[in-house]
Amino acid sequence: RAFGYSTKKKPAPKNYSVTTIKAPSLTPMIIGDAEAWALATCLGLAACSPQLRLKALTQLTFRNDAPRKLWGFLAAQPERVTYSLSAYFSGGRLTSDVALACVTAALLRHALLVADDDDVLQGHPLQPFMLRKVLQMYKPAAFSYCWSSPKKDAVRDELFAWVVTLLRDLHARHCRRPLCKPSGWLVDQAQDAHAEIAQRHSQRSKRLMARMPFCVSFRHRADAFSLHCSDNARPSAAEATRVRVRRCRILDDGLAQVAALTPLQLQGRLSVQFVDDFGRTEAGIDAGGLFKEFWTELSKRAFDEAFGLFRTTKHDGLLYPNPDAATAHGEREALELFRFVGRVLGKALREGLTVQPRFSRSFLSFLTGDFNYVTLLE
C-alpha cells in the first residue's frame, strides 16, 4: 500500500515488489525508513518533470487514502512540524519533518482538484476542523519564506509553491464557504508591518502581497492600494481631461472619448460634463461627484444583462462576460466595449469609488490567473 502510514502498534510486514511498495507503519523500530522515504519522495517530486510529477501525485493521492494518513502523522506532532517548516523556509535545512509536510501539502492540494465545496464540507479529503489545523501549520512557514527572503534555492522554491498553492486553494474555498473565522487567515507580524507593506519599493512586501495577500487584513490591503495609486505621477488640475457626454447616450459618448485617452490622462483627473441634446452644458462643477454619477449611470447600462455585454449566474446572480457578446454588438465593437468598461472600472477603483457590479468567482479567478474548478463554470 503506497504511503500506507498507520498508527498500529505492530509494524506491518514489508512487502517490496516490482510495481508496488508497501510503506511500513510508523513505529519507533522503523521510523528511519519513514524519514528516508519522506526525503526521497519529496526530492523526487521536486526534481521530476511536470508530467511525471502529475502522474506520481495522481497515483499517490487517490490510493489508500494517502493524504489523510499522512496528515494524521503530522497532526500528532504539530508544534515540531510547524517549527521545522518555518525554520526551513527561513533558510534552514531540509529535514524529514519538512519533507513529509511538503509532500502532504502537495497531495492535499491534488486531492482538492476533484473535490467541490460540498465534498470539502463533508470531509473530503479532510474534515473542516482538520483543514483549519492545516492552515495553522502551513501559514507561518509560507509567511516566513515571503518575509525573510532566503537565498535562492530551487528545491525550496518548489516546495514553497506546493505549500502556498494549497493555502491559496483553501482561501478561495473559504471565500465561497467559510472554513474558519476571518482572523484565522491573518498573520500578526504582517499586521504589525502594515506601514512597510504599503511601501512601493519593499521587495518582500511585494512578494507577500503577490503570493499570500490573505494574511494581511483587507483594510491594510486597501490602504496600500490607495497609497500606491496616490504615489503615481498625476497631471495637474489645470491639465484635467474634459469628457462631455449626453445622458441619453452615455455609453456611446463615453466610449468615443474615454477609449481614446492615454494612460497618463486616465491617471489624471477627468472633468465630466453632462450636456443635453442641443449641446448645452448642465449646471454643476465636477469636483469628483460628476464622475461618480457618470460611473453610476454607465455601470447601470453596461452591466445590464439586456445590453448583452454581461450575463449573470443562475444560482447567485453574479456577472461574467457574455460569450455571445459579439453576436449582439459585432466582434470588433464588443472588444472595444469590454476594453472601455475595463478602463472606466479601473479608474473608479483608482478614485476609491464603490463598485456596484459583483463578478462571478470564475471570472475573478480568470483575471487573477488562479485555478478554475468545473463546478465554478457550471
C-alpha positions in Angstrom: 0.0 0.0 0.0 1.7 3.2 -1.3 2.0 5.8 1.6 0.4 3.2 3.9 1.2 5.0 7.2 -0.8 3.9 10.2 -0.8 4.2 14.0 -0.8 0.4 14.6 1.5 -0.7 17.4 2.7 -3.7 15.4 4.6 -2.8 12.2 3.0 -4.1 9.0 5.3 -6.6 7.2 7.4 -5.1 4.4 6.4 -6.4 1.0 8.6 -5.0 -1.8 7.7 -5.9 -5.3 8.5 -4.5 -8.8 5.3 -2.5 -9.1 4.2 -1.8 -5.6 6.0 -0.8 -2.4 4.1 -1.1 0.9 5.4 1.6 3.2 5.9 0.4 6.8 3.8 1.6 9.7 5.2 4.4 11.8 6.7 2.8 14.8 9.9 3.6 16.7 11.5 0.5 15.3 11.3 1.6 11.7 10.9 5.3 12.0 14.2 5.7 10.0 12.5 4.0 7.0 9.7 6.6 7.0 12.1 9.5 7.3 14.2 8.2 4.4 11.1 7.7 2.4 9.8 11.2 3.1 13.1 12.8 2.0 13.4 10.6 -1.2 9.8 11.2 -2.2 9.9 15.0 -1.6 13.2 15.5 -3.5 12.0 13.1 -6.3 8.7 15.1 -6.8 10.6 18.4 -6.8 13.2 17.2 -9.3 11.0 15.3 -11.8 9.3 16.9 -14.9 5.8 18.3 -14.5 4.3 15.4 -16.5 5.9 12.8 -14.2 5.0 14.7 -11.1 1.4 14.8 -12.2 1.3 11.1 -12.7 3.0 10.4 -9.4 0.7 12.7 -7.5 -2.3 11.1 -9.0 -1.2 7.6 -8.1 -0.2 8.6 -4.5 -3.2 10.8 -3.8 -6.0 8.5 -4.8 -4.6 5.3 -3.5 -5.2 4.0 0.0 -6.3 7.4 1.4 -2.7 8.7 1.5 -3.4 12.4 2.3 -5.5 11.6 5.3 -3.0 9.1 6.7 0.0 11.4 6.2 -1.9 14.3 7.8 -2.7 12.1 10.8 1.0 11.5 11.3 1.8 15.3 11.1 -1.1 16.2 13.4 0.3 14.1 16.1 3.3 16.5 16.5 2.1 19.9 15.2 4.4 22.1 17.2 7.5 20.3 16.0 6.4 20.2 12.4 5.3 23.9 12.4 8.7 25.0 13.8 10.6 22.8 11.3 8.7 24.2 8.4 9.2 27.9 9.5 12.9 27.2 10.1 13.4 25.6 6.7 11.6 28.4 4.7 13.6 31.0 6.6 16.8 29.4 5.2 17.3 26.3 7.4 18.0 22.8 6.3 15.6 20.2 4.8 14.6 17.7 7.5 12.4 14.7 7.3 9.6 16.5 9.0 9.7 19.3 6.4 9.8 16.8 3.5 6.8 14.9 4.8 4.9 18.1 5.4 5.6 19.3 1.9 4.6 16.0 0.3 1.4 16.1 2.4 0.7 19.6 1.1 1.1 18.5 -2.5 -1.1 15.5 -2.0 -3.8 17.5 -0.3 -3.9 20.1 -3.0 -4.1 17.4 -5.6 -7.0 15.8 -3.8 -8.8 19.1 -3.7 -8.7 19.3 -7.6 -11.6 16.8 -7.8 -13.5 17.9 -4.7 -16.2 20.6 -4.9 -17.3 22.7 -2.0 -19.9 20.2 -0.8 -17.2 17.4 -0.7 -14.9 19.6 1.4 -17.7 20.3 3.9 -18.5 16.6 4.1 -14.8 15.8 4.9 -13.1 15.0 1.6 -10.1 14.9 1.7 -10.1 16.1 5.3 -12.7 17.2 7.8 -13.2 21.0 8.1 -11.6 21.1 11.6 -8.6 19.3 10.2 -8.3 21.9 7.4 -8.2 24.6 10.0 -5.2 22.9 11.6 -3.6 22.6 8.1 -3.9 26.3 7.8 -2.3 27.0 11.2 0.6 24.6 10.4 1.5 25.9 6.9 0.6 29.6 7.2 3.6 30.7 9.4 6.0 28.8 7.1 4.8 30.4 3.9 4.9 33.8 5.6 8.5 33.2 6.7 9.5 32.5 3.1 7.9 35.7 1.8 9.2 37.9 4.6 12.7 36.6 5.3 14.0 36.5 1.7 16.1 33.3 2.0 18.9 32.6 -0.5 17.8 31.3 -3.9 17.3 27.6 -3.8 15.4 25.6 -6.5 14.2 22.9 -4.1 13.0 25.4 -1.5 11.2 27.5 -4.2 9.5 24.4 -5.5 8.4 23.2 -2.0 7.1 26.7 -1.2 5.0 26.6 -4.4 3.3 23.4 -3.1 2.5 24.9 0.3 1.3 28.3 -1.0 -0.8 26.7 -3.7 -2.6 24.7 -1.1 -3.2 27.8 1.1 -4.5 29.8 -1.9 -6.8 27.0 -2.8 -8.2 26.7 0.7 -8.6 30.5 0.9 -10.6 30.5 -2.4 -12.9 27.9 -1.0 -13.1 29.9 2.3 -14.3 32.9 0.3 -17.2 30.9 -1.1 -18.0 28.9 2.1 -16.1 29.9 5.2 -13.9 27.3 6.8 -12.9 29.5 9.8 -13.1 33.0 11.2 -11.6 35.7 9.0 -8.9 36.3 11.6 -7.7 32.7 11.1 -6.0 33.8 7.9 -4.2 36.8 9.3 -0.5 36.8 10.4 0.2 39.0 13.4 3.6 40.0 12.1 2.1 41.2 8.8 -0.4 43.4 10.7 2.4 45.0 12.7 4.3 45.7 9.5 1.4 47.3 7.6 3.5 50.5 7.1 6.2 48.6 5.2 3.6 46.7 3.3 2.2 49.9 2.0 5.6 51.0 0.6 6.1 50.5 -3.1 9.8 49.7 -3.0 9.7 47.0 -0.4 10.5 43.8 -2.3 9.4 41.5 0.5 6.1 43.2 0.8 5.6 42.9 -2.9 6.3 39.2 -2.7 4.0 38.8 0.2 1.1 40.6 -1.5 1.6 38.6 -4.7 1.8 35.2 -3.1 -0.4 35.3 0.0 -2.3 38.6 0.4 -4.9 37.0 2.6 -2.5 37.1 5.6 -2.9 40.9 5.5 -6.2 42.4 6.6 -8.4 43.9 3.9 -8.2 47.3 5.5 -4.4 47.3 5.2 -4.5 46.0 1.7 -7.0 48.7 0.7 -4.8 51.4 2.3 -1.8 50.1 0.5 -3.6 50.1 -2.9 -4.8 53.7 -2.3 -1.3 54.8 -1.3 0.2 53.2 -4.4 -2.3 55.0 -6.6 -1.7 58.4 -5.0 2.1 58.0 -5.3 1.9 57.7 -9.1 2.6 60.9 -11.0 -0.6 62.7 -11.9 -1.2 65.6 -14.3 -2.0 68.9 -12.5 -5.6 70.1 -12.1 -5.0 72.5 -15.0 -4.4 69.6 -17.2 -7.6 67.8 -16.3 -9.2 66.0 -19.3 -12.7 67.1 -20.1 -15.3 64.5 -21.0 -18.6 65.7 -22.5 -21.4 63.1 -22.5 -25.1 63.1 -23.2 -27.2 61.3 -20.6 -29.3 59.5 -23.2 -26.1 58.3 -25.0 -23.8 58.0 -22.1 -22.3 54.7 -23.3 -21.6 55.8 -26.9 -20.2 59.2 -25.9 -18.1 57.7 -23.1 -16.7 55.1 -25.5 -15.8 57.7 -28.1 -13.9 59.9 -25.6 -12.6 57.7 -22.8 -11.4 54.9 -25.0 -9.1 57.4 -26.8 -7.4 58.7 -23.7 -3.8 57.8 -22.9 -2.8 56.0 -19.7 -1.4 59.3 -18.3 -4.6 61.1 -19.0 -6.6 58.3 -17.2 -4.3 58.7 -14.2 -5.2 62.3 -14.0 -8.5 64.0 -13.2 -11.4 63.5 -15.6 -13.7 66.6 -15.7 -17.1 65.2 -16.7 -19.7 67.5 -18.2 -23.2 66.4 -18.9 -24.8 68.1 -21.9 -28.4 67.9 -23.3 -29.4 67.0 -26.9 -28.7 70.6 -28.0 -25.1 70.6 -26.7 -25.9 72.9 -23.7 -23.9 72.1 -20.6 -25.8 71.2 -17.4 -25.1 73.3 -14.3 -22.5 71.9 -11.9 -18.8 71.8 -11.3 -17.1 68.4 -11.3 -15.2 68.1 -8.0 -15.5 64.3 -8.2 -19.2 64.0 -7.9 -20.0 64.2 -11.6 -17.5 61.4 -12.4 -19.2 59.3 -9.8 -22.5 60.0 -11.4 -21.1 59.2 -14.8 -19.7 55.9 -13.5 -23.0 55.0 -11.8 -25.1 55.7 -14.9 -22.6 53.9 -17.1 -22.5 50.8 -14.9 -26.3 50.6 -15.0 -26.2 50.5 -18.7 -23.1 48.4 -19.4 -23.7 45.7 -16.8 -27.4 45.3 -17.6 -27.9 41.8 -18.9 -30.3 43.1 -21.5 -27.5 45.1 -23.1 -25.8 41.8 -24.0 -22.2 42.5 -22.7 -22.5 40.5 -19.5 -24.6 37.6 -18.2 -25.5 36.6 -14.7 -25.0 33.2 -13.0 -28.2 31.3 -12.3 -27.6 30.4 -8.6 -26.3 33.8 -7.2 -26.8 36.4 -9.9 -23.1 37.3 -10.3 -21.8 38.8 -13.5 -19.5 37.3 -16.1 -18.7 38.3 -19.7 -21.2 37.2 -22.3 -19.6 34.7 -24.7 -22.1 35.7 -27.3 -21.4 39.5 -27.0 -20.0 39.5 -30.5 -23.4 38.4 -31.8 -25.2 41.3 -30.1 -22.7 44.0 -30.9 -20.3 42.7 -33.5 -16.9 41.2 -32.8 -14.8 44.4 -33.0 -17.4 46.5 -31.3 -17.7 44.0 -28.4 -14.0 44.0 -27.8 -13.9 47.8 -27.8 -16.8 47.9 -25.3 -15.1 45.4 -23.0 -11.9 47.5 -23.1 -13.8 50.7 -22.4 -15.7 49.3 -19.5 -12.4 47.9 -18.1 -10.7 51.2 -18.3 -13.6 53.0 -16.5 -13.8 50.3 -13.9 -10.0 50.7 -13.2 -10.5 54.5 -13.0 -13.3 54.0 -10.5 -11.1 51.8 -8.3 -8.3 54.3 -8.5 -10.6 57.1 -7.4 -11.9 55.0 -4.4 -15.4 54.7 -5.7 -17.7 51.9 -4.7 -18.0 49.4 -7.5 -21.6 48.1 -7.6 -21.3 45.2 -10.1 -20.4 41.9 -8.5 -18.5 39.5 -10.7 -18.6 35.7 -10.5 -15.8 33.7 -8.8 -14.8 32.0 -12.1 -14.3 35.4 -13.8 -12.3 36.8 -10.9 -10.2 33.6 -10.8 -9.5 34.0 -14.5 -8.4 37.7 -14.0 -6.0 36.7 -11.2 -4.7 33.6 -13.0 -6.0 31.2 -10.4 -7.4 27.7 -11.0 -11.0 27.4 -12.1 -12.9 24.3 -11.0 -15.5 22.8 -13.2 -18.2 23.4 -10.6 -17.4 27.2 -10.8 -18.0 27.2 -14.5 -21.4 25.5 -14.4 
